[in-house]
Amino acid sequence: MLRCPSILARTLNVPSTQQQCTKATLPDLPYDYNALEPVISAEIMQLHHSKHHQAYVNNLNVALEKMEDAKSKNDVKTIIELEPALRFNGGGHINHSIFWQNLTPVAKSGEPKGELLQAINTCFGSFEDMKARISQLAIGVQGSGWAWLGRCPKSGQLRAVACPNQDPLEPTTGLVPLFGIDVWEHAYYLQYKNVRPDYVNAIWKVANWNDIEQRFMAAKPK
């Protein structure tokens, strides 16, 4: 059994007294690879899920095993050296696991409603203003990264935030992730080439507002 490092355990909501985890595994998609067409092609989805996400899972498991060994030997130097690999691959696994659930076929996308819509209007002015703000952040990411809609677990307010590389939102900002846009080139380049804005503007058509609403409600301040 592997002990989860704190940065991963916090995001997975593992209690401090139970910070043990089995090996990470690639989650199944809740739809077929072609289900998000024409917004995201089947080719992109298959490569993104079965190759890129799988690589994060594989590398995370290697890093976790090395971390467990280093901790058993009280090898502080190696523990410190492994933190970047855990952050990158653990973040990649966390981010993509949310991303797949955040998406749904166009016909099932819908729009926010109820308490979620009220919170969006309060924090951003309107649904369209929220989309514009998150899209602006996503398009403006230098290199690779993510744009997120997150909720503060203390105030309940919504915020739009960009994270570089595979930095996971909650461990790095304290915000609970509700919806993320992956702007690594592997997420869109085969279809949208270098025109990132077209991809970002299109992805809203497959946003799964039922999933986003469930995450919003689960992140209510306690």
C-alpha positions in Angstrom: 0.0 0.0 0.0 1.3 3.5 -0.9 1.0 6.5 1.3 -0.3 9.5 -0.6 1.8 12.6 -0.4 -0.1 15.5 1.1 -0.5 17.5 -2.1 -2.3 14.5 -3.7 -4.2 13.4 -0.6 -5.7 16.9 0.0 -7.1 17.1 -3.5 -8.5 13.5 -3.3 -10.0 14.4 0.1 -8.2 11.7 1.9 -8.3 12.1 5.8 -4.9 12.6 7.4 -5.4 9.4 9.4 -6.0 7.4 6.2 -3.5 8.8 3.8 -3.0 5.6 2.0 -3.9 4.8 -1.6 -3.7 2.1 -4.1 -2.0 2.7 -7.4 -3.7 5.4 -9.6 -5.7 4.0 -12.5 -7.0 5.6 -15.7 -10.7 6.3 -15.3 -13.2 5.2 -17.9 -14.8 7.9 -20.0 -18.6 8.4 -19.4 -19.1 8.5 -23.2 -17.6 7.2 -26.4 -14.5 8.9 -27.9 -16.7 10.3 -30.7 -19.4 11.6 -28.4 -18.1 15.2 -28.3 -17.9 15.7 -32.0 -17.9 18.1 -33.8 -16.4 20.1 -30.9 -13.7 17.7 -30.1 -12.8 14.9 -32.5 -12.7 11.2 -31.7 -9.0 11.1 -32.6 -8.1 13.8 -30.1 -10.2 12.2 -27.4 -8.6 8.8 -27.9 -5.1 10.2 -27.8 -5.7 12.6 -25.0 -7.3 9.9 -22.8 -5.6 6.7 -23.6 -2.1 8.1 -24.2 -1.6 11.4 -22.4 -3.7 10.8 -19.3 -2.3 7.2 -19.1 1.2 8.6 -19.1 0.4 10.8 -16.1 -1.0 7.8 -14.3 2.0 5.7 -15.1 4.5 8.3 -14.1 2.5 9.2 -10.9 2.6 5.5 -9.8 6.4 5.4 -10.4 6.9 8.6 -8.3 4.6 7.3 -5.5 6.6 4.1 -5.3 9.9 6.0 -5.2 8.4 8.4 -2.5 7.3 5.4 -0.4 10.8 3.9 -0.6 12.5 7.3 0.2 10.2 7.8 3.2 10.9 4.3 4.6 14.7 5.2 4.4 14.1 8.7 5.8 15.9 9.9 2.6 14.9 13.6 2.7 17.0 14.5 -0.3 15.1 12.1 -2.6 11.7 13.1 -1.0 12.4 16.7 -2.0 13.6 15.7 -5.5 10.4 13.8 -6.1 8.0 16.7 -5.3 8.0 18.2 -8.9 7.2 14.8 -10.4 4.3 14.3 -7.9 3.0 17.8 -8.5 3.2 17.4 -12.3 1.9 13.9 -12.8 -0.4 13.9 -9.8 -1.8 17.2 -11.0 -2.2 15.8 -14.5 -4.1 12.8 -13.2 -6.4 15.0 -11.0 -7.0 17.6 -13.7 -7.9 15.2 -16.4 -10.1 13.0 -14.2 -12.2 16.2 -13.6 -12.0 17.3 -17.2 -13.6 14.1 -18.6 -16.5 14.5 -16.2 -16.8 18.2 -17.0 -17.7 17.4 -20.7 -20.7 15.9 -22.3 -22.3 15.6 -25.8 -23.7 18.9 -27.2 -27.3 17.7 -26.8 -26.8 17.2 -23.0 -24.8 20.3 -22.2 -27.5 22.7 -21.2 -26.8 25.8 -19.1 -26.3 26.6 -15.4 -29.5 27.1 -13.3 -30.7 27.5 -9.7 -28.1 28.3 -7.0 -25.2 27.9 -9.4 -26.6 30.5 -11.8 -27.3 32.9 -9.0 -23.7 32.5 -7.8 -22.4 33.1 -11.3 -24.5 36.3 -11.6 -23.4 37.5 -8.2 -19.7 36.9 -8.8 -19.3 37.7 -12.5 -22.4 39.7 -13.5 -23.8 37.2 -15.9 -23.3 33.8 -17.4 -21.9 35.3 -20.6 -19.5 37.5 -18.5 -18.3 34.4 -16.7 -17.6 32.6 -19.9 -15.8 35.6 -21.3 -13.6 35.8 -18.3 -12.6 32.1 -18.2 -12.1 32.1 -21.9 -9.8 35.1 -21.7 -7.7 33.4 -19.0 -7.6 30.1 -21.1 -6.5 31.9 -24.3 -4.0 33.9 -22.4 -2.1 31.0 -20.7 1.5 31.2 -21.8 2.6 27.8 -23.0 0.6 25.1 -21.4 -1.9 25.1 -18.5 -5.6 25.3 -17.5 -8.3 27.8 -16.8 -10.7 27.0 -14.0 -14.0 28.0 -12.5 -13.5 27.4 -8.8 -15.4 27.9 -5.5 -13.9 29.1 -2.3 -14.9 26.6 0.4 -14.9 29.3 3.1 -16.8 32.2 1.4 -18.7 30.1 -1.2 -17.7 32.7 -3.9 -16.8 31.7 -7.4 -13.5 32.7 -9.0 -11.9 32.3 -12.4 -8.2 31.3 -12.2 -5.5 30.1 -14.6 -2.9 27.5 -13.5 0.3 26.7 -15.3 1.4 23.3 -16.5 -0.5 20.6 -14.6 -0.7 22.5 -11.3 -3.9 21.2 -9.6 -6.3 24.0 -8.6 -7.2 23.0 -5.0 -3.7 22.3 -3.6 -2.2 25.4 -5.2 -5.0 27.9 -4.6 -7.4 26.5 -2.1 -10.3 26.7 -4.5 -12.5 23.7 -5.2 -12.5 22.9 -9.0 -15.8 23.1 -10.7 -14.9 23.4 -14.4 -11.6 23.3 -16.2 -10.4 24.1 -19.7 -7.3 22.2 -20.8 -5.2 24.4 -23.0 -2.2 22.0 -23.5 -1.8 21.7 -27.3 -2.5 18.0 -27.2 -6.1 18.9 -26.2 -6.9 20.7 -29.4 -4.0 21.0 -31.9 -4.9 18.1 -34.3 -8.3 19.8 -34.9 -7.8 23.5 -34.2 -4.2 23.8 -35.1 -2.7 27.0 -33.5 -6.0 28.8 -33.2 -6.6 28.3 -29.5 -9.4 30.8 -29.2 -11.6 28.7 -31.6 -11.1 25.7 -29.3 -11.8 27.6 -26.1 -14.9 29.2 -27.5 -16.2 25.9 -28.8 -15.7 23.9 -25.6 -18.5 25.6 -23.9 -20.9 23.7 -26.2 -19.9 20.5 -24.5 -19.7 21.7 -20.9 -21.5 19.3 -18.5 -23.5 21.7 -16.3 -25.1 18.9 -14.4 -21.6 17.8 -13.3 -20.5 21.4 -12.6 -23.6 22.0 -10.5 -22.9 18.8 -8.4 -19.4 20.0 -7.7 -20.7 23.4 -6.8 -23.2 22.0 -4.3 -20.6 19.7 -2.8 -18.3 22.7 -2.2 -20.8 24.6 -0.1 -19.1 26.3 2.9 -19.5 24.2 6.1 
